[in-house]
Amino acid sequence: MCFKNIQLFELVKPISFTPKVLSTELEKVAFTSCVATLPSSSSWISPSEEEFSSLVCTANSYMMICLQDEDKILPTTVLKKSKLLKKLGFSTLNTPIQKRSLKNKQDNI
């Protein structure tokens, strides 16, 4: 098993739930990819690479869980438009006048 970014925690107080109970609770909030309206998504996945494995892996008296984060990356067209706006001296396009002015400047280039 290989880890890209790992943080280990040791709980000082004993916990009262079993790996099976913890897995059941984590499945309620299992990871799903970013939806169109959200910039990021974060939730639980299986620490094992095996498909359909539990969200909690145990070894000796230790439990391992894995949190996955996903951030939306801007499409290339948005980045190109942003660079063009900066090049033309615009910070944002909030009004129809600014949009028309941008269209005129683009036509001239």
C-alpha positions as CSV (number, residue, x, y, z in Angstrom):
1,M,0.0,0.0,0.0
2,C,1.4,3.4,-1.0
3,F,0.4,6.8,0.5
4,K,0.7,10.1,-1.2
5,N,-0.1,12.2,1.9
6,I,-0.6,10.5,5.3
7,Q,-1.4,11.9,8.7
8,L,-1.4,9.5,11.7
9,F,-3.4,10.1,14.8
10,E,-3.4,8.2,18.1
11,L,-6.5,8.5,20.2
12,V,-5.7,8.8,23.9
13,K,-9.1,7.7,25.2
14,P,-10.5,4.3,24.2
15,I,-13.3,4.4,21.7
16,S,-16.6,2.5,22.3
17,F,-17.4,1.4,18.7
18,T,-16.3,-1.4,16.6
19,P,-14.8,-1.2,13.1
20,K,-18.0,-2.6,11.7
21,V,-20.1,0.2,13.3
22,L,-17.6,2.9,12.2
23,S,-17.7,1.5,8.7
24,T,-21.5,1.6,8.6
25,E,-21.5,5.2,9.8
26,L,-18.8,6.3,7.3
27,E,-20.8,4.7,4.4
28,K,-23.6,7.2,5.1
29,V,-21.2,9.9,4.0
30,A,-19.1,8.0,1.4
31,F,-17.2,10.0,-1.2
32,T,-18.9,11.3,-4.3
33,S,-17.2,13.5,-7.0
34,C,-17.7,17.2,-7.1
35,V,-21.1,18.3,-8.4
36,A,-21.4,21.2,-10.8
37,T,-22.5,23.7,-8.1
38,L,-19.7,23.0,-5.5
39,P,-16.0,23.9,-5.8
40,S,-14.8,20.9,-3.8
41,S,-15.9,17.6,-2.3
42,S,-14.5,15.8,0.8
43,S,-15.5,12.5,2.3
44,W,-14.5,8.9,3.1
45,I,-13.1,6.2,0.8
46,S,-11.7,2.8,1.5
47,P,-8.0,2.8,2.5
48,S,-7.6,-0.5,0.6
49,E,-7.1,-0.5,-3.1
50,E,-9.4,-3.5,-3.4
51,E,-12.8,-2.8,-4.9
52,F,-15.9,-3.0,-2.7
53,S,-13.8,-3.2,0.5
54,S,-14.8,-1.7,3.8
55,L,-14.2,1.9,4.7
56,V,-12.4,0.8,7.8
57,C,-9.3,-1.5,7.7
58,T,-8.1,-3.1,10.9
59,A,-4.8,-4.6,12.0
60,N,-4.0,-5.6,15.5
61,S,-6.0,-3.1,17.5
62,Y,-5.7,-0.3,15.0
63,M,-8.3,1.1,12.6
64,M,-7.4,2.9,9.4
65,I,-9.8,5.3,7.6
66,C,-9.1,7.4,4.5
67,L,-10.5,10.9,3.7
68,Q,-10.4,12.0,0.1
69,D,-10.5,15.6,-1.1
70,E,-11.4,16.7,-4.6
71,D,-11.1,20.3,-5.9
72,K,-12.7,21.5,-9.1
73,I,-10.1,22.6,-11.7
74,L,-11.1,25.4,-14.0
75,P,-11.5,24.5,-17.7
76,T,-8.8,25.8,-20.1
77,T,-11.3,28.2,-21.7
78,V,-11.9,30.0,-18.4
79,L,-8.2,30.3,-17.8
80,K,-7.6,31.7,-21.4
81,K,-10.4,34.2,-21.0
82,S,-9.0,35.3,-17.6
83,K,-5.5,35.8,-19.1
84,L,-7.0,37.8,-22.0
85,L,-9.0,40.0,-19.6
86,K,-5.8,40.8,-17.6
87,K,-4.0,41.5,-20.8
88,L,-6.7,43.9,-21.9
89,G,-6.8,45.6,-18.5
90,F,-10.1,44.2,-17.2
91,S,-10.5,42.7,-13.8
92,T,-14.0,41.3,-14.1
93,L,-16.9,41.5,-16.5
94,N,-19.8,42.8,-14.4
95,T,-21.7,45.0,-16.7
96,P,-23.0,44.8,-20.3
97,I,-20.8,47.8,-21.2
98,Q,-17.7,46.0,-20.1
99,K,-18.7,42.9,-22.1
100,R,-19.3,44.9,-25.2
101,S,-16.0,46.7,-24.7
102,L,-14.2,43.4,-24.4
103,K,-15.9,42.1,-27.6
104,N,-14.7,45.2,-29.5
105,K,-11.1,44.8,-28.2
106,Q,-11.1,41.1,-29.2
107,D,-12.3,42.0,-32.7
108,N,-9.4,44.5,-33.0
109,I,-6.8,41.9,-32.0
